[in-house]
Amino acid sequence: MEEATCERIIKKLDSLISQDPLLDEFDIVFSPGEVNRSPVVSVEHKLGLESWCMKHVYAHAHAHILKARRVKRIQDPGPLLRWTQFCLLVAPEVATFWNIRKQLLQRGSLSADTDLHLTRLVLSRKPKCMEVFQHRKWLFHHILAPTPPPPPPPSCATDHHNGSGPEEKPGCRFLVGELEVCSWTADKHQNNYHAWNHRLWVLQQLTERPPGLAEVCRSEYEACHRWVRTHVSEHSGLHYLQYLLATMVTMAAEGALASLTEVVPSVSTPLELYSAELEFNRDLIEQYPGHEALFCHRRVLLQRVQDLLLHTAPPQRTASPPPPALKRSCVETVNSDWSAVLLAERDLVNRSLKSQSYQRTLGERHSHWLGNVLGV
C-alpha cells in the first residue's frame, strides 16, 4: 500500500474523531480483501476500520513514529499525534505510544480532553487494557490535578447528582466521571479486575475530598449491591465491596463521615453494617447456589465480624489453662453474639450439604474453613 494512501486513511480517522465528540465506540471491522472505498466507517457515533488495511497502515505509522523519536525537535506535532492515535486504537498495549503523548501533553501540544476521548474509544474495543487506565491516572495527577488541591466547595458534591456547576474543578469532574467509566468497562468484559482496581483508586482519591463523601459512598454502596446481584460469580466486584465497607467504617471512625447512617440508613455501627452484609450475602447464596465467589466473600465478612465482636467484648475464659485456639469451643472463647453468628453458619452449611449440586462441595469447603480458621 502506498504511503499516500496510508496517510489519507490516518487523516480520515483523525478527522472523524475530532469532529464527533459523541463518538463512543471503535472496533476493527472484518473485511475479506481490499475494496475500492474508504476503509474508515462511521455510523451513528460508532467508528470502524476495515481489517484489510490495518497491517499496512499500522506499519506505516509505526515507522514514522520511530523516525520522529530520533528527531529532537518536532516542528509540527500534528502528524505525530495522528500516527500515535492510530497505533493506539489498534495496539493500545504499547507503552511507547502513550509516553509520546504524555510528552506532548506536558509541552501543551495536546489537550487532556482529546486524550480522554481517545482512551474511552480504546476502552470500547479493549475494556481490560491496563495501559489505558494507567494513562488516565497519569492525566489526573499531572494535568487535571498536578498538585494536591484544597477541599472542593460543596457544589462539587452536589454536582455528582445535579450536573456540573460553575465552581466545579476539572479534577473533581474527572473522578466522578471515572466511576461511570469503571462501571461501563466492567459490564463490557467479564472479571475485568483492571476496571475494579481503577475504581479502587478513584475511591481513594475521593476519600481525600471530604465534602460530598457521604453522597459518593452511598452511591457506590448502592451501585455495588446492584452489581453483585447480577454478577454473583465475579470476585472483583466483591473485593471492591469489601474495600468500600472498610473505607466507610474507617471514615466514620475518623469523623470524615458523621455516622454510617449517612450511607446506609438501616445501620448505625460497624457491627450492624457487617451483619447486614452477611444477611445480604446469605440471601444470594441461597438464591444463586453454586458460586464460590459468594462463599469467599462471606469468609471475609465473618472475619470482620469476629474482629469487631472480640474487640468490643473480650472473651471470657475458664479458670483452667485454655486449650489451643483451634480446639476452643465458641462458648469458651467468644460472647453470645458471636455464638449466634457461628450457629447461623452451621445452619447455612447444613442447608448446603443437602444439595446435590456444586453447592454441596462449596458447603463442605466452607465447613472446613470454619473449623480450620475460626476453630468451630
C-alpha positions in Angstrom: 0.0 0.0 0.0 1.3 3.4 -0.9 2.3 5.9 1.8 -0.1 8.5 0.5 -3.0 6.1 0.8 -1.9 5.2 4.4 -1.8 8.9 5.3 -5.3 9.5 3.8 -6.7 6.7 6.0 -5.0 8.1 9.1 -6.2 11.6 8.4 -9.7 10.4 7.7 -9.8 8.6 11.0 -8.4 11.6 12.9 -11.0 13.9 11.2 -13.9 11.8 12.2 -12.7 11.5 15.8 -12.1 15.3 16.2 -15.3 16.3 14.5 -17.6 14.0 16.5 -17.3 14.5 20.3 -20.2 12.0 20.8 -18.2 9.2 19.2 -18.2 6.4 21.8 -17.2 3.2 20.1 -14.3 1.9 17.9 -13.7 -1.5 16.5 -11.9 -3.4 13.7 -14.4 -4.5 11.1 -13.6 -7.7 9.3 -13.2 -7.4 5.5 -12.1 -10.2 3.2 -9.9 -8.0 1.0 -9.2 -4.6 -0.4 -12.2 -2.8 -1.9 -12.5 0.4 -3.8 -13.8 2.5 -1.0 -12.5 4.1 2.2 -11.9 1.5 4.9 -12.9 4.0 7.6 -16.6 3.6 8.5 -18.7 5.9 10.8 -22.3 5.1 11.6 -24.4 6.7 14.4 -21.4 7.8 16.5 -19.7 4.4 16.0 -16.3 4.2 14.3 -14.9 1.2 12.4 -11.8 0.4 10.5 -11.8 -2.4 7.9 -9.3 -5.1 8.7 -7.7 -5.4 5.3 -5.8 -2.1 5.7 -4.8 -2.4 9.4 -1.5 -4.1 9.0 -0.2 -1.8 6.2 -1.3 1.5 7.9 0.0 0.4 11.3 3.4 -0.4 9.8 3.5 3.0 8.1 2.5 4.9 11.3 4.9 2.8 13.5 7.9 3.5 11.2 7.2 7.2 11.1 6.8 7.3 14.9 10.2 5.7 15.4 11.7 8.1 12.9 10.1 11.1 14.6 11.6 10.0 18.0 15.1 10.2 16.6 14.4 13.9 15.8 15.0 16.0 18.8 12.8 18.9 17.7 9.4 18.4 16.1 8.2 21.5 14.3 4.7 20.2 13.7 3.3 17.7 16.3 0.1 17.1 14.2 1.4 14.1 12.2 2.9 12.5 15.3 -0.5 12.9 17.1 -2.3 11.3 14.2 0.2 8.4 14.0 0.2 7.6 17.7 -3.6 7.9 17.8 -3.9 5.3 15.0 -1.4 2.9 16.6 -3.1 3.2 20.0 -6.5 2.4 18.5 -5.0 -0.8 17.0 -2.5 -1.7 19.7 -3.1 0.2 23.0 -0.8 -2.1 25.0 2.4 -0.4 23.6 3.5 1.9 26.3 5.9 3.8 23.9 2.9 5.5 22.2 1.4 6.6 25.4 4.7 8.0 26.6 5.0 10.1 23.4 1.6 11.5 24.0 2.5 12.3 27.7 5.4 14.4 26.4 3.2 16.2 24.0 0.6 16.8 26.8 3.3 18.3 29.0 4.5 20.6 26.2 1.0 21.8 25.6 0.7 20.3 22.1 -2.2 18.1 23.1 -5.2 18.7 25.3 -6.3 16.4 28.1 -9.8 16.2 26.8 -8.5 14.9 23.5 -6.7 12.0 25.2 -9.6 11.3 27.5 -11.8 10.9 24.4 -9.2 8.6 22.8 -8.8 6.4 25.8 -12.6 6.0 26.0 -12.6 4.9 22.4 -9.8 2.4 23.1 -11.7 1.0 26.1 -14.7 0.4 24.0 -12.7 -2.1 22.0 -10.4 -3.3 24.8 -12.1 -2.7 28.1 -9.5 -4.7 30.0 -6.4 -2.7 28.8 -4.3 -1.8 31.8 -2.2 0.8 29.9 -5.3 2.9 29.2 -6.3 3.0 32.9 -2.7 3.9 33.8 -2.8 6.7 31.3 -6.0 8.1 32.7 -4.4 8.1 36.2 -1.4 10.0 34.8 -3.7 12.6 33.2 -5.4 13.2 36.6 -2.1 13.5 38.6 -0.1 15.5 36.1 -2.7 17.5 34.1 -6.0 17.8 35.8 -4.8 17.9 39.4 -1.0 18.3 39.3 -0.8 19.5 42.9 -2.9 18.4 45.9 -6.0 20.7 45.7 -7.7 22.3 48.6 -11.0 20.7 49.7 -13.5 21.4 46.9 -16.6 23.5 47.5 -19.9 21.8 48.4 -21.1 22.4 44.9 -18.7 19.7 43.8 -20.6 17.1 45.8 -24.0 18.2 44.7 -22.8 18.1 41.1 -22.5 14.3 41.4 -26.3 14.3 41.1 -27.3 17.6 39.6 -24.7 18.1 36.9 -21.7 20.4 36.6 -21.6 23.7 38.4 -19.5 26.8 37.6 -17.2 26.3 40.6 -16.6 22.6 39.9 -13.0 21.7 39.5 -11.8 19.6 36.5 -10.2 17.0 38.8 -13.5 16.5 40.7 -15.5 16.2 37.4 -12.9 13.6 36.2 -13.1 11.5 39.3 -16.9 11.4 39.3 -16.9 10.5 35.6 -14.4 7.7 36.2 -16.9 5.9 38.4 -19.2 5.7 35.3 -16.3 4.6 33.1 -15.4 1.8 35.6 -19.0 0.5 35.6 -19.2 0.7 31.8 -15.9 -1.2 31.2 -16.8 -3.8 33.9 -20.0 -4.5 32.1 -18.2 -5.0 28.8 -15.7 -7.6 30.0 -16.2 -10.5 32.5 -13.9 -10.3 35.5 -12.5 -7.0 34.5 -10.2 -6.6 37.5 -8.3 -3.7 35.9 -11.6 -1.7 35.9 -12.2 -2.6 39.5 -8.7 -1.7 40.6 -9.1 1.6 38.8 -12.3 2.1 40.7 -10.5 1.4 44.0 -8.0 4.2 43.0 -10.9 6.6 42.2 -12.5 5.9 45.6 -9.1 6.6 47.3 -8.9 9.9 45.6 -12.5 10.8 46.5 -12.0 10.0 50.2 -9.3 12.7 50.3 -12.0 15.2 49.4 -14.4 15.2 52.5 -17.2 17.4 51.1 -19.7 15.1 49.4 -18.0 11.9 50.7 -21.3 10.6 52.2 -23.1 11.0 48.8 -20.3 9.2 47.0 -20.2 6.3 49.5 -24.0 6.0 49.4 -24.0 5.9 45.6 -21.1 3.4 45.5 -22.7 1.2 48.1 -26.0 1.0 46.2 -24.2 0.5 42.9 -22.1 -2.4 44.3 -25.2 -4.1 45.6 -26.9 -3.8 42.2 -23.8 -5.2 40.6 -23.4 -8.1 43.0 -27.0 -9.2 42.5 -26.4 -9.6 38.7 -22.7 -10.8 38.8 -22.6 -13.4 41.6 -19.6 -15.3 40.3 -17.2 -12.3 39.9 -14.6 -11.9 42.6 -13.5 -8.4 41.5 -16.8 -6.6 42.3 -17.0 -8.4 45.7 -13.4 -7.4 46.5 -14.3 -3.8 45.8 -17.3 -4.0 48.1 -15.1 -5.3 50.9 -12.8 -2.3 50.4 -15.8 0.1 50.3 -17.1 -1.3 53.6 -13.8 -1.0 55.3 -13.4 2.6 54.0 -16.8 3.5 55.3 -16.0 2.2 58.7 -12.7 4.0 58.8 -14.1 7.3 57.6 -16.8 7.1 60.3 -14.2 6.3 63.0 -12.1 9.3 61.8 -15.0 11.7 61.6 -15.0 12.1 57.9 -18.5 10.7 58.0 -20.8 11.8 60.7 -22.1 8.3 61.0 -22.7 5.1 59.0 -26.4 6.1 58.9 -25.5 8.8 56.3 -24.6 6.0 53.9 -26.8 3.1 55.0 -29.9 4.4 56.8 -30.6 1.0 58.4 -27.3 0.7 60.3 -25.5 2.8 62.8 -22.5 0.7 63.9 -19.8 -1.3 62.0 -21.2 -4.5 63.5 -24.7 -3.7 62.2 -23.2 -2.9 58.8 -21.3 -6.2 58.5 -24.3 -8.2 60.0 -26.5 -6.7 57.3 -23.9 -7.7 54.7 -23.9 -11.3 56.0 -27.7 -11.4 55.5 -27.4 -10.0 52.1 -24.7 -12.5 51.2 -26.7 -15.4 52.6 -29.7 -14.5 50.5 -27.6 -14.5 47.4 -26.0 -17.9 48.3 -29.4 -19.5 48.7 -30.9 -17.8 45.7 -28.0 -18.5 43.4 -26.4 -21.7 44.5 -23.0 -23.0 43.3 -21.0 -19.7 43.2 -17.7 -19.9 45.0 -17.1 -16.1 44.9 -20.0 -15.6 47.3 -18.6 -18.1 49.9 -15.1 -16.4 49.7 -16.7 -13.0 50.2 -18.6 -14.4 53.2 -15.4 -15.6 54.9 -14.0 -12.0 54.7 -17.2 -10.7 56.3 -17.1 -13.3 59.0 -13.5 -12.4 59.9 -14.5 -8.7 60.1 -17.5 -9.6 62.4 -15.2 -11.7 64.6 -12.7 -8.8 64.9 -15.5 -6.4 65.9 -17.0 -8.7 68.5 -13.7 -9.7 70.1 -12.6 -6.1 70.2 -15.8 -4.8 71.8 -16.3 -7.7 74.1 -13.1 -9.5 75.3 -13.6 -13.3 75.5 -14.4 -14.9 78.9 -12.1 -17.7 79.7 -12.3 -20.5 82.3 -10.1 -20.7 85.4 -8.2 -23.7 83.9 -5.5 -23.0 81.3 -7.2 -22.6 77.9 -6.7 -25.3 75.2 -5.1 -24.5 71.8 -7.0 -21.9 69.8 -8.4 -24.3 67.2 -9.7 -26.6 70.0 -11.7 -24.0 72.0 -15.4 -24.1 71.8 -17.4 -21.0 70.9 -18.8 -20.7 74.4 -15.3 -20.6 75.9 -13.8 -18.0 73.6 -16.4 -15.5 72.5 -19.6 -13.8 73.5 -23.1 -14.9 72.8 -23.4 -12.7 69.7 -20.5 -14.5 68.1 -22.0 -17.8 69.1 -25.2 -16.8 67.3 -23.2 -16.0 64.2 -21.5 -19.4 64.2 -24.8 -21.2 64.7 -26.1 -19.4 61.6 -23.0 -20.5 59.7 -23.6 -24.1 60.7 -27.2 -23.8 59.6 -26.0 -22.5 56.2 -23.6 -25.4 55.9 -26.2 -28.0 56.7 -28.6 -26.5 54.1 -25.8 -26.5 51.5 -24.9 -30.2 52.3 -28.5 -31.2 51.4 -28.0 -30.0 47.9 -27.0 -32.4 45.1 -25.2 -29.8 43.0 -21.9 -28.0 43.3 -23.4 -26.1 46.3 -22.7 -29.3 48.4 -19.0 -29.1 47.6 -18.9 -25.4 48.5 -20.7 -26.1 51.7 -18.1 -28.8 52.6 -15.3 -26.4 51.9 -16.9 -23.7 54.0 -17.3 -26.2 56.8 -13.6 -27.0 56.7 -12.7 -23.3 56.7 -14.9 -22.7 59.7 -13.1 -25.4 61.6 -9.5 -24.6 60.4 -9.7 -20.8 60.7 -12.4 -20.0 63.2 -12.0 -23.1 65.3 -15.7 -24.1 65.1 
